[in-house]
Amino acid sequence: MDEIAMMVSLALFLLLSAVCSIVFNKLKLPPLIGYLMAGILVSNFFSIDEEGESVVEILSQMGLIMLMFCIGMEINLKKIKKQGAFAIEVALVQLPLMVLGGVIAGTLMGMDMVQSICLGGIISGSSTAVVLAVLKSQNRLDKDHIEMLVLITIMEDIGQVIILSMITPMLAGTELDTNGLIAMIISIFAFMVISILVGLKFMPRVVNWVSDNVSMEVLVIFCIGLAFGMALVADYAGLSVAIGAFLMGMMIASSRKSKDILRDIEPMKNVFMAMFFISVGMEIKLSTLWENVGLIIGLYILYLVLKSSTVFLGYWIGNEKPRTGFLSAIGLVAMGEFAFIIAKEALNHGVVDEAFYTSVIGAALLSMIMLPLLTRSSEAVWDNAVAACPKRLMSYFNRINAARDSLYSNISNSSRRTRKEFSRLMTLNYVCLLLAAAVEVLFVLINPAIPEWLSQYVAGSVLTWSILFLLLNLFLLYIPIFMIVSNVRAARRIGSKDSDAAPVQASGTAPGVADMFLMSNTTILSMMISIIILIIVPNNIGMWEHFAVLFLALFILFFYNRRNLARALEKRSYEEDDSQYEVDLDTFRQDIHRKYVERNGEKERIGPAKENEKK
């Protein structure tokens, strides 16, 4: 490589990115947008030879490693364990829903399953740097809420690392045979287990020992060498170099001098990070950007709706005020750095085309530009929405909030054993939901290929094997759904003060949805939910067969639940008759006492009252 060409390329890239960042800084936008804009300008208005492109490629990989290493170093597991319980809860709620929303949206847009999962992973996170810069500049949330949002973005980073690890075999699956793909999955699993169990335990001790025996500059060089070495090991294991650097950053974050190391690495990280985002922008052509304006706006609207609604749901489940949840959810609507990383990995593996990649970058830029405007008007939007909401609808929302508050109040006032049992049931439900989602993703990925292979090499038609696979899918899906239904019923009994109360509203009135749920047979209800899921999930079985299965399931559910409903209503009727009898008896006793008082005067009435007080 010519040294002069390398220096000319570096001077052009860095000076142009600095100028663009200064311009966007005047508009109160983060430098990240300036780096991306510099890359777009370079690819569209400057002529770059092969040497210049090779410089960008090498430096962008170094920038990706440094960026992920520093993100990992900002994750202090001890701090998260002490203060991040709520952030973990919000992330556990919104991340799977974001990925699921991306998969559904991608399927409706005509993408295959791998592309849809990539879309879900791309839109699942937020930019820590952009969110922090915007919220601090506007000073609309207090310090505690801003720190909580930063913790949530850190949890999203961890979740997106896991997503990137999971989709790496899918991305490589287009290039590997079956044996190579299985070997890659095993190597990835072994790499992650060794890194988490061994590295997090011993690496902080190694760094502490080095810090006690050498100078600070040697310690920084040692840690950077570890980051690049771990990135190389991850690449050999079939993972992205970003995951190896991220894991090494998490390992070193627990050492004593992690903050000093991060401070000294920061200038180097800024230089190489700029090169990474310049390389991302260089993949975008203005003509392609203009041709895909509709897709860019659609992806941004999808991200805006999913991110704000899922974060709001996470805050609501965490027993936060709805207004606080809405303001916090709007504050996170800015796509993160992982959107660029996942999109570029998918582009490099040929999973997505240039149009989709350009649309993702355009939607990310649009989300960063729109974030200050959204956060500035979020309070007014909430207040106006509450004022304009119809009274009947607002009354319904208030009843839902009251039920949530009552549940949390009952749980908090219960015994420690009850709280522990309730938490265990909710955790188990979450695991079962993830297991059910994993089962469906697995069957969607293998269903078109496996029945055809069995039909060709074993016997039978493709339709026969597809029906058998559908039944196997139903059986495997039924297991976690059955556990969820059982646990929800148990949790409702635990969270209710009067668990023996009848679930039906009143005699002679139709039971509500919750009452139908509680009175129905667990087995039939679980099977019904499983069949509905299978009808929604894409399959190579015909539409009429699905509808026939649904109709049959509805008929079976109605037939078996009819007796349960009748018995519950009859039981409620008896309870109401007994309670009415008790009320009439109390009224009769009060009348006798009142007549007695009228006959014997005020003195006789006061005397027995005092005796009752003494008793």
Stockholm file with secondary structure:
# STOCKHOLM 1.0

chainA/1-615         MDEIAMMVSLALFLLLSAVCSIVFNKLKLPPLIGYLMAGILVSNFFSIDEEGESVVEILSQMGLIMLMFCIGMEINLKKIKKQGAFAIEVALVQLPLMVLGGVIAGTLMGMDMVQSICLGGIISGSSTAVVLAVLKSQNRLDKDHIEMLVLITIMEDIGQVIILSMITPMLAGTELDTNGLIAMIISIFAFMVISILVGLKFMPRVVNWVSDNVSMEVLVIFCIGLAFGMALVADYAGLSVAIGAFLMGMMIASSRKSKDILRDIEPMKNVFMAMFFISVGMEIKLSTLWENVGLIIGLYILYLVLKSSTVFLGYWIGNEKPRTGFLSAIGLVAMGEFAFIIAKEALNHGVVDEAFYTSVIGAALLSMIMLPLLTRSSEAVWDNAVAACPKRLMSYFNRINAARDSLYSNISNSSRRTRKEFSRLMTLNYVCLLLAAAVEVLFVLINPAIPEWLSQYVAGSVLTWSILFLLLNLFLLYIPIFMIVSNVRAARRIGSKDSDAAPVQASGTAPGVADMFLMSNTTILSMMISIIILIIVPNNIGMWEHFAVLFLALFILFFYNRRNLARALEKRSYEEDDSQYEVDLDTFRQDIHRKYVERNGEKERIGPAKENEKK
#=GR chainA/1-615 SS CCHHHHHHHHHHHHHHHHHHHHHHHHTTCCHHHHHHHHHHHHHHHSCCCHHHHHHHHHHHHHHHHHHHHHHHHTCCHHHHHHHCHHHHHHHHHHHHHHHHHHHHHHHHTTCCHHHHHHHHHHTTCCCHHHHHHHHHHHTCSCHHHHHHHHHHHHHHHHHHHHHHHHHHHHHHTTTSCHHHHHHHHHHHHHHHHHIIIIIHHHHHHHHHHHHHHSCHHHHHHHHHHHHHHHHHHHHHTTSCHHHHHHHHHHHHHTSTTHHHHHHHHHHHHHHHHHHHHHHHHHTCCHHHHHHTHHHHHHHHHHHHHHHHHHHHHHHHHTTCCHHHHHHHHHTTCSCCHHHHHHHHHHHHTTSSCHHHHHHHHHHHHHHHHHHHHHHHHHHHHHHHHHHHSCHHHHHHHHHHHHHHHHHHHHHHTSCHHHHHHHHHHHHHHHHHHHHHHHHHHHHHHHTTHHHHHHHHHTSSCHHHHHHHHHHHHHHHHHHHHHHHHHHHHHHHHHHCSCTTSCSSCSTTSCCCHHHHHHHSCHHHHHHHHHHHHHHHSCCSSCHHHHHHHHHHHHHHHHHHHHHHHHHHHHHHHHHHHHHHHHHHHHHHHHHHHHHHHHHHHHHHHHHHHHHHHHC
#=GC SS_cons         CCHHHHHHHHHHHHHHHHHHHHHHHHTTCCHHHHHHHHHHHHHHHSCCCHHHHHHHHHHHHHHHHHHHHHHHHTCCHHHHHHHCHHHHHHHHHHHHHHHHHHHHHHHHTTCCHHHHHHHHHHTTCCCHHHHHHHHHHHTCSCHHHHHHHHHHHHHHHHHHHHHHHHHHHHHHTTTSCHHHHHHHHHHHHHHHHHIIIIIHHHHHHHHHHHHHHSCHHHHHHHHHHHHHHHHHHHHHTTSCHHHHHHHHHHHHHTSTTHHHHHHHHHHHHHHHHHHHHHHHHHTCCHHHHHHTHHHHHHHHHHHHHHHHHHHHHHHHHTTCCHHHHHHHHHTTCSCCHHHHHHHHHHHHTTSSCHHHHHHHHHHHHHHHHHHHHHHHHHHHHHHHHHHHSCHHHHHHHHHHHHHHHHHHHHHHTSCHHHHHHHHHHHHHHHHHHHHHHHHHHHHHHHTTHHHHHHHHHTSSCHHHHHHHHHHHHHHHHHHHHHHHHHHHHHHHHHHCSCTTSCSSCSTTSCCCHHHHHHHSCHHHHHHHHHHHHHHHSCCSSCHHHHHHHHHHHHHHHHHHHHHHHHHHHHHHHHHHHHHHHHHHHHHHHHHHHHHHHHHHHHHHHHHHHHHHHHC
//
